[in-house]
Amino acid sequence: MTQVQVGEIVVGDIISVKYGDLLPADGLVMQSNDLKVDESSLTGESDQVNKGVASDPMVLSGTHVMEGSGKVLVTAVGVNSQAGIIFTLLGAAAEEVEDME
């Protein structure tokens, strides 16, 4: 297994994730070993979410792996990821507020 910098991850890569990781990209779970993710940074829900191939296979950048491990097929990175879209929208909203002042 080779370690790479977060900025080098591209769509189509397969990444390994484990307890304690901050997910660097959006992706689909290809393999899950009791994988549980904290999505509160995006959803506000504090409950951990079970992720697996058959049930709720989508993982989102900016969320934390709280238990287990798995392999994820990267589907979006950077500004195209869910976290990137949210940050882009927040930046646009902040610019609108500044323009109104």
PyMOL commands that set and color helices and strands:
alter all, ss='L'
color gray80, all
select helices_A, chain A and resi 6-8+40-43+78-80+82-100
alter helices_A, ss='H'
color red, helices_A
select strands_A, chain A and resi 14-18+26-38+48-51+58-59+64-76
alter strands_A, ss='S'
color yellow, strands_A
deselect
rebuild
show_as cartoon
